[in-house]
Amino acid sequence: MTGTRRLPAFVLALLMLLVMQAVQAREMVSIARPDVNLRSGPGTRHEVVWILGRGYPLEVLARKGQWLQVRDFEGDEGWVHRSLAGRQPHVVVRAKVANLRSAPGTRSRVVGKAGYGEVLRTLARRGDWIRVRSEGGVVGWVARRLTWGW
């Protein structure tokens, strides 16, 4: 009798799935204050690349001290101080126009519209739909595929 054993195929498949989910998981933050500088490097001596508004969602790529290296929905990268980023979920519209609907589904009444680059606060999720609030206070459902963030 040998000392090696083979794991059943379903256990291996489950392990692979868990590893893939962990790799795909991304850390997200959103800008916690109005007019936050996105810089070219981790420190205030680095050039300001963009000025971001409250709620703007970002994917965290790396950390250096109190600084976060981040990427936005267009693939632009930069650095923001950790104290200026929060955990309130937001999405940004990546379609030319996104309909905000009264309920999740394309047959629901349109209650508003959001344009490319508009930041929406995430209130709830249901399947492929996200319930959001616009800066103007309109609450509705938007198809997840039209947005980026969390």
Secondary structure, DSSP 8 states (H G I E B T S, - for coil): --S-----HHHHHHHHHHHHHHHH---EEEE-SSSEEEESSSSTTS-EEEEE-TT-EEEEEEEETTEEEEE-TTS-EEEEEGGGEE---EEEE-SSEEEEESSSSTTS-EEEEEETT-EEEEEEEETTEEEEE-TT--EEEEEGGGEEE-
